[in-house]
Amino acid sequence: MGTSFPNSKTLYLFSLLVLFIGSFSSPSKAFANESLTQCLINHSQPSHPITSAIYTPNKSSYSNVLQSYIRNQRFNTSDTPKPALILTALHESHVQAAIVCTRKLSVQMKIRSGGHDYEGISYVSSSSPFFILDMFNLRSVDVDIEAETAWVQAGATLGEVYYGIGAKSKVHGFPAGVCPTLGVGGHFSGGGYGNMMRKYGLSVDNIVDARIININGEILDRESMGEDLFWAIRGGGGASFGVVLAYKINLVRVPETVTVFSVPRTWEQNATEVVYKWEQVAPKLHEDLFIRLTMDVVNGTKAGEKTIRATFIALFLGDAQRLLSLMSNSFPELGLRSSDCIEMSWVESILFWTNFPIGTPANALLSRTPQVLTHLKRKSDYVKQIIPKDGLELIWRRMIELERPMLTFNPYGGKMGEIPATNTPFPHRAGNLWKIQYATNWDEDGDEAARHYIKLTRKLHRYMTPFVSKNPREAFLNYRDLDLGINHNGDESYEEGRVYGVKYFKGNFNRLVEIKTKVDPGNFFRNEQSIPVLPQ
């Protein structure tokens, strides 16, 4: 008997160790299926059962739930780390239970609303074990036209928001992105920009209240959370501070008729002169007019040759006659014709910008299936000085060499130049002419293909160095880019966070860190690019 107890204890501890190590290699091992599942059930309310919202790897529907909101196929492989459990919250109390249990069990929680994070950090983790709190069931859109506001839950898509507004009014809209499958939670909390930003600013500039669950599982609104936290979750990334449940937005006025156009010009069709003129006028045009410029490599007129295509895509908050007059006075170099202009409602313009065929019914906005699902890499930059003609042509020659990456220029000016940089965590305001998105898509599976296309994207980004912002080289949080730095959330967390933090937030980074330290001193709400706490 004297030796049996130590042997039993040794075996017990060894079995725990094996289970713990095993949980790192497979989500179905010891940790999740019993501990977290049971904890969630124990902490749920009988009036709102949680069992049907829990998906573990031994459930046949687990893979489908996981993959349904993976929007970057780079992170949909057999080698991609898988969550030990997915909780598709059906009620706010489920979110509260998730926070209580993950704190209790020291498990990392990833928060996913639409799954459009470019680097997949809302559903992939370098830490193990981890689980996903999936918000897609919390998707209500409550529009109050009389008050010109709406409460929108974090799991709603932008398409659902736009459809909800359009169903009640022809003269209201909201300034946010043009991709209808984007989730509200990530889009709004990272800034949220779209083709009405020159008129009305960003999504965060039109948010007036919010509901968030904090580290203690308490549901707070703007009044109870305080102005500091309310400031932080409007552009600083909500997942660093808690779980945002919903935002209250101010609707904006739009005319019953808006006008759109998409006009391409190749290098041989004088694109150099037209793009150079766009640089000078796009940030200064009337705020009712937003002209996006995209540049990609296409086949030239001669067999085997490549050329650059510059495409000018516009939203004008008015009719075609007024648009033609404005363009004739301000941007005649584009040669816009009456036949290029298409009049429609604001809701219909969202479908146009998402490349739906003209005449597609508005309920297409309710689809949660992306039109394109592929492997991708994105990067961002800001431009503060006009790029000379020879600079443009140098860029285009480099693009033809690389062939696959494309550039998108989104003009600033208007309202974007009027809002102080400290109003929200999003700092990229006056002084910016336009924002750049670098975009590379590919269909080939595998690490080798991914490395190749990511390398091409990084090369183009490097070629652009002379023409973009410096000290810091600024970046946009919603265009998530782990090339800017990764936080391992250890002893060097603050130093690691500062590397990417000043690029995303500039001078606002320090205030974000102070707020983070106050509301989440233990750094529970964390990811690979979250806001760090102050060092001890």
Disulfide bonds with the S-S distance in Angstrom:
Cys39-Cys101 2.21
